[in-house]
Amino acid sequence: MISEHSPSAVDKRVSLKTLRPIAAASLHGVAFYNNSLYALDSLNGYLLQIDPYTENTTIVNPKSWREFVGATGLAIAGDTLWFTRDDSVFYCPLDGEFSPKRFVSLSYATNGVAVWDSTVYVTCQKAGYIVVFSRDSAREITRFYAPGIGMERITVKGEELWLCDDIEQTVYCLDRATGDVIFNVLTPIENPTGLTFYPDAETGEEVLYVAYAYKEPYIRDNPNANPNYELQYRDRTFIHPLYYRYDRENNYALSNGYLVEMSYVEELSPLEVLELPDLEWRIALPAETPRQKIRSVEAVGLPFTEEIQDGQRIAVFKFSPFKSEERYIFGWKAVLEMWGIKYQIGPRDVEDLPELSQEYRDRYLIDDDDLAMETETIRRAAKEAIRRETNLLRQMYSIRNYVYDRLSYGIKPYIDPPDVALSRGVGSCGEYLGILLALSRLNGIACRTVGRYKCPPHPLQHNIPLEPDFNHVWMEFYLPGVGWLPMESNPDDIIEGGPYPTRFFMGLAWYHAEMAKDVSFETLRCEGEPVTKERASIGSLSLNHVQFTILEELKP
């Protein structure tokens, strides 16, 4: 007997989850219509209809898939499907044979399309604009500046335009009438390639879903190779809810957060015979910030007492005495809320700032970390970086771009001072940071080092121990009357010669673990005095073990 099977009935309660459409290779446009999610697979040319509850997937253009290969952007208005491909915008009936008709062509490749009543919005990375057309005449009405530098997909929600940018790792909310940015948020995953709002029938909320597409490296068995494996890349694509909260009063927006268990543990393994009386081993604990909250902290291996130093919590482990022949592990384990954050401050907001206080001048404009601020190389670079710019925010942005123009990322066993790194043109995150600090301070911009680790950015891998490959440092700069703002050291330096994304200029991704602000992350004291490196260094006494476990996703 042959029986016909159809998708089973399901409980239609809200089910916000990651959607992984079967057979999809590279999604580059999504749209909701009549309780179904439609997604455009640019690589295969499939137009997929997806049940958001069961993930049952159907190819709805089985005869015309070739017309959609290489297509990007997707919109559904009434019973009409719109998409972009090459330099043109196309449309066709949603319930027909999917025979696209050309609506308009641009001088450059089109990337995304949205339709609202009689208006059509088209994004074009090469032109750097959102071009607005009349749906009736296909004539250009106006154009808005594109907010980012990457390929942008677009959708409409009431009086707002929403865009995602694959390079900026950002979703922007714009005023539909003017194109002005209202706010923007970081996506928890890189390479967003589509976005759409889903009206939740149970709560009445409109949930923002974002598509992602990228190449994932993996180790593949190869019996003909020696050794019998090789590095390969495979397509990965899925759709995931983007949660956000715009705090207008405090000028920032939070996006998807994660409850993360982080542990930092030292394993005593001295390289030389050594005994130190009354040794204090001091390790900074995670900081409380607008984007990071501590739910709990506990000791690992040995107990610690807690002290406050310059506003930072410090775990103090005591050895009386410390003997090199003894073996211990000790450290802390913390459960943290970690969120993506993006500050919403522009140059006009900082035109009339108060003067930097003398306390901050004495503390944050000095060379307190071998920054080579007295060298001719660094002093000349500080002048060249800002030229005649007087706006503090634009100065900081100019300094960042000046450093990015002159450095490429590279690592080695030690960190050179800023003048040497700048002359060489290659640096690690620490060397980028040193130059940024030096140039900023010489221009009167208070700034400080922040670190210390990044959770491996795998937000969909829950309850799996993850270990970072390196430690990491970035910076914060200070706007008088506003506060401290984050800026990454080197991760935005991804395009040779620019333009550079601004995702981490006044923004941090969820995976940054913040600690050690204004204090050293880890120090030794013996009989109340700092232990010099000549007497004993932490690196010669122990091995550190850093581990993250993502427990669950959070909504702001």
PLY file of the C-alpha trace (Angstrom):
ply
format ascii 1.0
element vertex 556
property float x
property float y
property float z
element edge 555
property int vertex1
property int vertex2
end_header
0.00 0.00 0.00
1.21 3.47 -0.86
-0.04 6.27 1.37
0.25 10.01 0.80
1.89 11.95 3.58
1.57 15.68 4.28
3.01 17.79 7.10
1.26 16.98 10.35
-0.78 19.53 12.25
1.18 21.28 14.98
0.41 23.48 17.91
0.72 27.01 16.45
2.16 28.57 19.57
5.02 30.96 19.13
8.30 29.12 18.65
11.22 31.49 18.30
14.14 29.38 17.20
16.87 29.02 14.64
15.46 27.93 11.29
17.63 25.73 9.08
15.77 25.17 5.81
16.46 21.78 4.25
18.71 21.93 1.15
19.39 25.67 1.54
22.98 26.63 0.77
23.16 30.44 0.85
20.13 32.50 1.84
20.20 36.10 0.62
16.68 37.35 1.21
13.74 36.51 3.47
10.13 37.68 3.74
7.03 36.59 5.66
3.71 36.17 3.81
0.50 34.47 5.00
2.19 32.81 8.02
4.93 31.31 5.84
8.53 32.39 5.58
9.89 32.75 2.06
13.66 32.59 1.60
15.83 33.05 -1.48
18.71 30.63 -1.92
21.03 32.61 -4.17
23.41 29.72 -4.85
20.80 27.16 -5.96
18.15 29.56 -7.25
15.53 28.09 -4.93
12.63 30.15 -3.67
11.79 28.31 -0.45
8.52 28.35 1.45
9.20 27.47 5.09
6.80 26.67 7.91
8.34 28.60 10.84
7.01 26.04 13.36
7.94 22.74 11.72
10.67 23.95 9.33
8.98 21.96 6.58
10.44 23.38 3.37
9.09 23.48 -0.17
10.70 24.71 -3.40
7.97 26.85 -4.95
9.79 27.64 -8.22
10.79 24.13 -9.35
10.58 25.01 -13.06
12.07 28.50 -12.99
14.91 28.14 -10.49
17.49 29.19 -13.09
15.95 32.67 -13.16
16.80 33.06 -9.49
20.42 31.86 -9.43
22.53 34.77 -8.17
19.46 36.67 -6.96
19.68 38.69 -3.76
17.16 40.64 -1.79
13.51 39.60 -1.49
10.24 41.41 -0.92
6.57 40.41 -1.13
3.96 43.12 -1.61
0.38 41.90 -2.00
0.61 38.90 -4.32
3.76 40.15 -6.06
7.27 38.86 -5.49
10.22 41.26 -5.90
13.93 40.44 -6.00
17.26 41.84 -7.20
19.75 40.18 -9.53
22.84 41.59 -11.20
22.11 45.29 -11.88
18.32 45.00 -11.99
15.14 44.69 -9.95
12.56 42.09 -11.01
8.99 41.23 -10.06
6.52 38.43 -10.79
3.21 37.06 -9.44
3.76 35.00 -6.32
1.24 32.34 -7.32
2.14 32.14 -11.00
4.89 30.52 -13.07
7.58 32.78 -11.60
8.49 34.42 -14.91
10.28 37.59 -13.73
9.82 40.94 -15.46
12.41 43.70 -15.23
11.29 46.70 -13.18
14.39 48.89 -13.36
18.15 48.67 -13.94
20.94 50.59 -12.19
24.49 51.38 -13.22
25.83 48.95 -10.62
24.82 45.67 -9.00
21.66 45.80 -6.90
21.62 44.10 -3.49
18.21 44.41 -1.84
14.64 45.55 -2.43
11.66 46.57 -0.30
8.18 47.70 -1.38
5.69 49.90 0.49
2.47 50.93 -1.25
3.58 52.82 -4.37
7.26 53.09 -3.40
10.16 50.74 -4.16
13.45 50.94 -2.20
16.62 49.47 -3.76
20.03 49.13 -2.09
23.26 49.38 -4.07
26.62 48.88 -2.35
28.69 50.17 -5.26
26.73 53.42 -5.48
26.51 53.78 -1.70
22.81 54.66 -1.80
19.30 53.46 -1.12
17.53 54.49 -4.33
13.80 55.22 -4.05
11.54 54.61 -7.08
7.90 55.12 -7.96
6.27 51.71 -8.29
3.94 53.05 -11.00
6.45 54.79 -13.26
9.78 53.17 -12.24
11.25 56.67 -12.01
13.66 57.65 -9.28
12.07 59.79 -6.58
15.05 60.35 -4.31
17.97 58.54 -2.72
19.39 58.14 0.78
22.96 57.47 1.84
23.54 53.80 2.70
24.46 53.60 6.40
27.14 50.90 6.02
29.82 49.81 3.58
28.70 46.24 2.80
25.92 44.61 0.82
22.64 45.61 2.41
19.26 43.88 2.38
16.21 45.97 3.22
12.66 45.64 4.51
9.90 48.04 5.57
8.08 48.24 8.90
5.54 51.06 9.07
7.39 54.36 8.93
10.79 52.68 9.22
13.29 51.14 6.84
15.34 48.27 8.26
18.60 47.17 6.69
21.21 44.52 7.47
24.81 44.92 6.31
26.97 41.83 5.82
30.33 43.55 6.46
29.15 45.82 9.27
27.51 42.87 11.10
24.78 45.40 11.86
21.04 46.00 11.50
19.99 49.63 10.98
16.63 51.24 11.66
16.05 54.31 9.43
13.33 56.90 9.13
11.49 55.93 5.95
10.82 59.54 4.96
14.31 60.96 5.42
16.70 57.99 5.47
18.16 59.19 8.80
19.45 56.44 11.10
17.29 56.15 14.23
19.48 53.48 15.85
21.49 50.39 14.94
22.37 47.11 16.62
25.05 44.47 16.18
23.98 41.02 15.04
25.20 38.11 17.19
26.58 36.33 14.12
28.65 37.60 11.21
27.43 38.00 7.62
23.72 38.89 7.93
22.16 38.48 4.46
18.44 39.14 4.87
15.83 40.33 7.36
12.07 40.34 7.84
9.51 40.90 10.59
7.20 38.12 11.74
3.92 39.17 13.40
3.57 36.97 16.48
-0.14 36.14 16.75
0.15 35.20 20.44
1.98 38.25 21.80
1.18 40.84 19.14
4.89 41.61 18.79
6.74 41.73 15.51
9.79 39.50 15.80
12.78 40.39 13.64
14.32 37.40 11.87
17.75 37.71 10.23
19.29 35.33 7.70
23.00 34.49 7.71
25.23 32.87 5.09
28.95 32.14 5.24
31.68 29.60 4.52
32.54 27.35 7.47
36.00 25.79 7.71
36.11 22.12 8.65
38.50 19.17 8.67
37.62 16.63 5.99
38.88 13.06 5.78
40.98 12.42 2.69
42.49 8.92 2.41
44.71 10.09 -0.45
46.42 12.77 1.63
49.19 12.39 4.19
48.10 12.93 6.88
44.67 11.71 5.76
42.72 14.91 6.35
42.54 18.39 4.85
41.03 21.81 5.50
37.92 22.51 3.46
35.06 25.03 3.49
31.33 24.38 3.31
28.28 26.60 2.98
26.33 27.37 6.15
23.07 29.29 6.21
20.18 29.72 8.67
17.66 32.23 10.02
17.69 33.41 13.63
15.66 35.91 15.71
17.37 39.22 16.46
16.43 40.62 19.86
17.14 44.27 20.62
16.38 47.14 22.99
17.11 50.78 22.22
17.81 52.81 25.36
17.35 56.30 23.99
18.06 57.99 27.32
21.48 56.37 27.68
22.33 56.48 23.97
22.90 52.78 23.34
21.15 49.74 21.92
21.56 46.17 23.18
21.13 43.07 21.04
21.07 39.30 21.60
22.68 38.38 24.89
24.01 35.10 26.20
24.31 33.58 29.64
27.92 32.45 29.70
29.95 30.55 32.27
33.55 31.73 32.18
36.42 30.29 34.18
39.96 31.56 34.58
42.26 29.10 36.36
46.02 29.02 36.99
47.90 25.73 37.20
51.10 26.05 39.23
54.04 24.71 37.26
57.14 26.80 38.14
60.13 26.60 35.83
62.64 27.23 38.64
63.00 26.45 42.32
61.50 29.36 44.22
60.02 30.24 47.60
58.12 33.47 48.32
56.83 34.35 51.80
53.28 35.72 52.15
52.53 35.78 48.42
49.30 37.35 47.16
48.22 36.24 43.69
45.70 38.84 42.49
43.35 38.20 39.54
40.75 40.71 38.35
37.13 39.57 38.20
34.74 40.44 35.35
33.43 44.01 35.35
29.87 45.25 35.65
29.02 47.38 32.59
25.90 48.34 30.61
26.43 45.23 28.47
27.86 42.78 31.02
26.31 41.66 34.30
27.67 39.22 36.87
25.15 36.68 38.12
27.54 34.70 40.31
31.23 34.17 41.09
32.83 31.22 42.87
36.33 30.04 43.64
38.03 27.20 41.78
40.60 25.00 43.52
41.50 27.36 46.38
39.45 29.98 48.26
40.00 33.68 47.66
39.17 36.92 49.40
37.76 39.80 47.41
39.06 43.37 47.33
38.00 46.50 45.45
40.80 48.30 43.62
39.98 51.47 41.66
36.39 50.30 41.40
37.30 46.83 40.10
36.70 43.56 41.92
39.90 41.58 42.57
40.17 37.93 43.68
43.13 37.57 46.06
44.68 34.11 46.57
47.17 33.82 49.45
50.16 31.50 49.80
52.09 31.51 53.10
54.62 30.66 51.84
54.60 29.94 48.09
56.79 26.90 47.33
57.66 25.90 43.79
57.54 22.17 44.56
53.84 22.34 45.47
51.10 21.97 42.87
47.71 23.70 42.90
45.06 24.92 40.55
43.21 28.06 41.55
41.07 30.74 40.00
37.45 31.76 39.60
34.33 30.77 37.71
31.69 33.38 36.87
28.26 33.26 35.26
27.85 36.35 33.10
25.21 38.04 31.02
27.00 39.22 27.88
25.23 41.44 25.31
26.03 43.14 22.06
26.09 46.92 22.47
26.20 49.84 20.04
26.31 53.45 21.21
24.15 55.93 19.30
26.29 59.09 19.40
27.24 61.25 16.43
29.64 64.17 15.84
26.85 66.74 16.34
26.22 65.34 19.82
29.75 66.24 20.96
30.16 69.77 19.59
30.01 71.48 22.99
31.63 69.09 25.43
32.96 70.28 28.80
36.70 70.37 29.39
38.44 67.18 30.49
38.98 67.29 34.24
42.47 67.64 35.66
42.10 64.27 37.36
41.48 62.60 34.02
44.30 64.56 32.37
46.74 63.36 35.00
45.56 59.79 34.69
44.61 59.16 31.07
46.81 61.50 29.00
50.16 60.24 30.23
52.58 57.59 29.00
52.13 54.93 31.68
52.73 51.82 29.56
55.77 52.30 27.30
53.72 54.10 24.64
56.73 55.93 23.13
54.82 59.22 23.29
58.05 61.24 23.39
59.44 59.77 20.16
59.44 61.79 16.96
57.68 58.98 15.07
54.67 58.94 17.39
54.43 62.72 17.85
54.47 63.26 14.08
51.86 60.53 13.60
49.60 62.15 16.22
49.55 65.39 14.21
49.09 63.67 10.86
46.24 61.52 12.13
43.81 64.36 12.92
45.19 67.18 10.74
42.83 70.13 11.35
39.89 68.18 12.74
38.52 69.66 15.97
35.49 67.47 16.68
36.55 64.93 19.32
34.53 62.04 17.88
35.80 62.66 14.37
39.34 62.92 15.78
39.00 59.48 17.33
37.60 58.07 14.11
40.45 59.66 12.11
43.06 58.22 14.47
41.55 54.75 14.08
41.58 54.97 10.29
45.12 56.41 10.27
46.37 53.38 12.21
44.39 50.97 10.01
45.91 52.54 6.89
49.41 51.87 8.17
49.17 48.53 9.98
48.38 44.96 8.99
47.55 42.30 11.54
50.26 39.86 12.57
51.40 38.19 15.79
54.75 37.27 17.27
55.99 36.19 20.74
56.49 39.75 22.04
54.95 43.21 21.69
56.99 46.07 20.24
56.55 49.68 21.43
54.26 51.85 19.26
57.02 53.66 17.36
58.61 50.37 16.29
55.29 48.73 15.38
54.17 51.79 13.38
57.44 51.89 11.45
57.28 48.15 10.77
53.63 48.27 9.63
52.60 44.99 11.26
51.06 44.49 14.69
48.98 42.33 16.98
45.94 43.61 18.86
48.27 44.82 21.62
50.43 46.77 19.16
47.41 48.30 17.43
46.18 49.29 20.87
49.50 50.84 21.91
49.54 53.10 18.84
45.87 54.05 19.28
46.46 54.95 22.92
49.56 57.00 22.17
48.03 59.00 19.30
44.79 59.59 21.21
46.48 60.80 24.39
48.78 63.14 22.49
45.64 64.69 21.01
44.06 65.17 24.40
41.64 62.24 24.21
41.48 60.28 27.47
41.61 56.53 26.83
42.42 53.26 28.56
43.07 49.58 27.92
40.29 47.02 28.34
40.41 43.24 28.00
40.94 40.39 28.43
39.32 37.57 26.50
36.73 36.84 23.84
34.40 33.88 24.06
34.71 31.87 20.83
31.85 33.33 18.73
29.64 30.26 18.41
26.33 31.46 19.87
24.37 28.41 18.71
26.66 25.94 20.50
25.21 25.72 23.99
26.58 23.72 26.93
29.81 22.90 25.09
33.14 24.01 26.64
34.90 26.52 24.36
38.50 27.70 24.65
39.82 30.97 23.15
43.00 30.78 21.07
44.44 34.06 22.40
43.82 36.76 24.93
42.64 40.07 23.51
42.72 43.78 24.33
40.77 46.74 23.04
40.26 50.30 24.27
37.78 52.79 25.67
37.91 56.52 24.99
36.26 59.16 27.11
33.84 61.89 26.08
33.48 64.47 28.89
29.85 64.69 29.91
29.06 61.44 28.08
31.29 58.71 29.50
33.51 55.86 28.34
32.92 54.40 24.88
34.39 51.13 23.53
36.46 50.73 20.40
38.06 47.57 19.10
41.80 47.54 18.48
42.12 45.74 15.13
39.09 43.57 14.10
37.60 46.33 11.90
40.83 46.53 9.87
39.56 44.02 7.30
39.78 45.86 3.97
43.18 46.87 2.63
43.13 50.65 2.30
39.51 50.91 3.51
36.76 51.79 3.71
36.64 50.25 7.16
33.47 49.10 8.88
32.35 50.93 12.03
30.67 47.97 13.75
33.11 48.11 16.68
33.58 51.88 16.75
31.53 52.64 19.86
30.34 49.05 19.87
31.24 45.61 21.21
29.98 42.19 20.17
28.37 39.95 22.78
31.46 37.70 23.04
33.78 40.29 24.66
34.47 39.51 28.33
35.27 42.84 30.03
37.61 43.02 33.01
40.71 44.80 34.25
39.66 48.41 33.66
42.17 50.81 35.22
43.94 47.90 36.94
46.27 45.12 35.84
44.45 41.88 35.14
46.87 39.72 37.13
49.64 40.71 39.55
51.81 39.29 42.34
52.54 40.85 45.72
55.02 39.55 48.25
54.93 40.89 51.81
52.77 43.76 50.57
55.09 44.85 47.73
54.75 44.19 43.98
56.88 41.29 42.76
59.22 42.39 39.97
59.57 40.32 36.80
63.24 39.80 37.64
62.23 38.05 40.85
59.32 36.04 39.46
56.95 36.37 36.49
53.50 34.85 36.29
54.39 33.19 33.00
57.28 31.33 34.62
55.18 30.17 37.58
51.99 28.82 36.04
49.89 27.85 33.04
46.51 29.51 32.62
43.33 27.77 31.53
40.46 29.85 30.11
37.11 28.32 29.27
33.69 29.55 28.21
30.40 27.68 28.11
27.35 29.32 26.53
24.37 28.29 28.64
21.45 30.01 26.93
20.38 32.96 24.79
18.85 36.04 26.45
16.48 38.80 25.36
17.22 42.39 26.45
0 1
1 2
2 3
3 4
4 5
5 6
6 7
7 8
8 9
9 10
10 11
11 12
12 13
13 14
14 15
15 16
16 17
17 18
18 19
19 20
20 21
21 22
22 23
23 24
24 25
25 26
26 27
27 28
28 29
29 30
30 31
31 32
32 33
33 34
34 35
35 36
36 37
37 38
38 39
39 40
40 41
41 42
42 43
43 44
44 45
45 46
46 47
47 48
48 49
49 50
50 51
51 52
52 53
53 54
54 55
55 56
56 57
57 58
58 59
59 60
60 61
61 62
62 63
63 64
64 65
65 66
66 67
67 68
68 69
69 70
70 71
71 72
72 73
73 74
74 75
75 76
76 77
77 78
78 79
79 80
80 81
81 82
82 83
83 84
84 85
85 86
86 87
87 88
88 89
89 90
90 91
91 92
92 93
93 94
94 95
95 96
96 97
97 98
98 99
99 100
100 101
101 102
102 103
103 104
104 105
105 106
106 107
107 108
108 109
109 110
110 111
111 112
112 113
113 114
114 115
115 116
116 117
117 118
118 119
119 120
120 121
121 122
122 123
123 124
124 125
125 126
126 127
127 128
128 129
129 130
130 131
131 132
132 133
133 134
134 135
135 136
136 137
137 138
138 139
139 140
140 141
141 142
142 143
143 144
144 145
145 146
146 147
147 148
148 149
149 150
150 151
151 152
152 153
153 154
154 155
155 156
156 157
157 158
158 159
159 160
160 161
161 162
162 163
163 164
164 165
165 166
166 167
167 168
168 169
169 170
170 171
171 172
172 173
173 174
174 175
175 176
176 177
177 178
178 179
179 180
180 181
181 182
182 183
183 184
184 185
185 186
186 187
187 188
188 189
189 190
190 191
191 192
192 193
193 194
194 195
195 196
196 197
197 198
198 199
199 200
200 201
201 202
202 203
203 204
204 205
205 206
206 207
207 208
208 209
209 210
210 211
211 212
212 213
213 214
214 215
215 216
216 217
217 218
218 219
219 220
220 221
221 222
222 223
223 224
224 225
225 226
226 227
227 228
228 229
229 230
230 231
231 232
232 233
233 234
234 235
235 236
236 237
237 238
238 239
239 240
240 241
241 242
242 243
243 244
244 245
245 246
246 247
247 248
248 249
249 250
250 251
251 252
252 253
253 254
254 255
255 256
256 257
257 258
258 259
259 260
260 261
261 262
262 263
263 264
264 265
265 266
266 267
267 268
268 269
269 270
270 271
271 272
272 273
273 274
274 275
275 276
276 277
277 278
278 279
279 280
280 281
281 282
282 283
283 284
284 285
285 286
286 287
287 288
288 289
289 290
290 291
291 292
292 293
293 294
294 295
295 296
296 297
297 298
298 299
299 300
300 301
301 302
302 303
303 304
304 305
305 306
306 307
307 308
308 309
309 310
310 311
311 312
312 313
313 314
314 315
315 316
316 317
317 318
318 319
319 320
320 321
321 322
322 323
323 324
324 325
325 326
326 327
327 328
328 329
329 330
330 331
331 332
332 333
333 334
334 335
335 336
336 337
337 338
338 339
339 340
340 341
341 342
342 343
343 344
344 345
345 346
346 347
347 348
348 349
349 350
350 351
351 352
352 353
353 354
354 355
355 356
356 357
357 358
358 359
359 360
360 361
361 362
362 363
363 364
364 365
365 366
366 367
367 368
368 369
369 370
370 371
371 372
372 373
373 374
374 375
375 376
376 377
377 378
378 379
379 380
380 381
381 382
382 383
383 384
384 385
385 386
386 387
387 388
388 389
389 390
390 391
391 392
392 393
393 394
394 395
395 396
396 397
397 398
398 399
399 400
400 401
401 402
402 403
403 404
404 405
405 406
406 407
407 408
408 409
409 410
410 411
411 412
412 413
413 414
414 415
415 416
416 417
417 418
418 419
419 420
420 421
421 422
422 423
423 424
424 425
425 426
426 427
427 428
428 429
429 430
430 431
431 432
432 433
433 434
434 435
435 436
436 437
437 438
438 439
439 440
440 441
441 442
442 443
443 444
444 445
445 446
446 447
447 448
448 449
449 450
450 451
451 452
452 453
453 454
454 455
455 456
456 457
457 458
458 459
459 460
460 461
461 462
462 463
463 464
464 465
465 466
466 467
467 468
468 469
469 470
470 471
471 472
472 473
473 474
474 475
475 476
476 477
477 478
478 479
479 480
480 481
481 482
482 483
483 484
484 485
485 486
486 487
487 488
488 489
489 490
490 491
491 492
492 493
493 494
494 495
495 496
496 497
497 498
498 499
499 500
500 501
501 502
502 503
503 504
504 505
505 506
506 507
507 508
508 509
509 510
510 511
511 512
512 513
513 514
514 515
515 516
516 517
517 518
518 519
519 520
520 521
521 522
522 523
523 524
524 525
525 526
526 527
527 528
528 529
529 530
530 531
531 532
532 533
533 534
534 535
535 536
536 537
537 538
538 539
539 540
540 541
541 542
542 543
543 544
544 545
545 546
546 547
547 548
548 549
549 550
550 551
551 552
552 553
553 554
554 555
